Amino acid sequence: PAGLMATMQKRLGSAYRLQSLAVAYDELGAQLNVRVVGATLVPEDTAKDVRSAARKHFGKPVRVRLLTQIEPG
């Protein structure tokens, strides 16, 4: 999902590096696992932007699990 990766990186901004995206499906529907690297946890407003972008991309509700790997700068 190259287009989705570019959108996610744009939403994350320069403070975070998108490491990986993975979509998993279960009885509740789709879940997007987003792994990022940054010096701090992703702020809540940025996380909301990421979730919103994911829902727009899929065109339906999708759960987003945002995992931050902390790497002090």
C-alpha positions, 0 to 999 in steps of 0.5 A: 500500500504505497499510497497509504504509506505516503499518506501516513508519513505525511500525517506523522510529519518530520518528527516520526519515521514510518517503519511499517504498515500491516493490515490484519483481519479478524471477526471485528473487521480490519485492523491497521498496525502502524509502527513508527520511530520517534523521540516521544510518543505520537501526540494524540492529535497526530494519532487522530489524523493517522486514524482519520486518514486510514478510514478515508483510505479504506472507505470504512471503519478500521481499527488503527493500532499505532505503535511508537518505538522510542529512539532518543534524538 
